Amino acid sequence: MDEDTQAYDATLESIKGDIYDLTGVSIMQDADTYKSTYDVLKDISEVWDKLTDKERAGTLEALFGKRQANVCLCV
């Protein structure tokens, strides 16, 4: 739900699909519960070395956005 409008926001659904398509990692613990950020990043770290450069870039952009993806690489 969008905090301002209280309307359904499909952004998270899109991110969920993008992350899974790029990495094979689900951000869902079960049908109704999202994993913690720590668990999602931990799971992604386990497959990171197997991803192509394009998949890595797409994953960072999906997780952090276009501008913040570059910041994440510096950490």
Secondary structure, 3 states (H helix, E strand, C coil): CCCCCCCCCCHHHHHHHHHHHHHCCCCEEECCEECCHHHHHHHHHHHHHHCCHHHHHHHHHHHHCHHHHHHHHHC
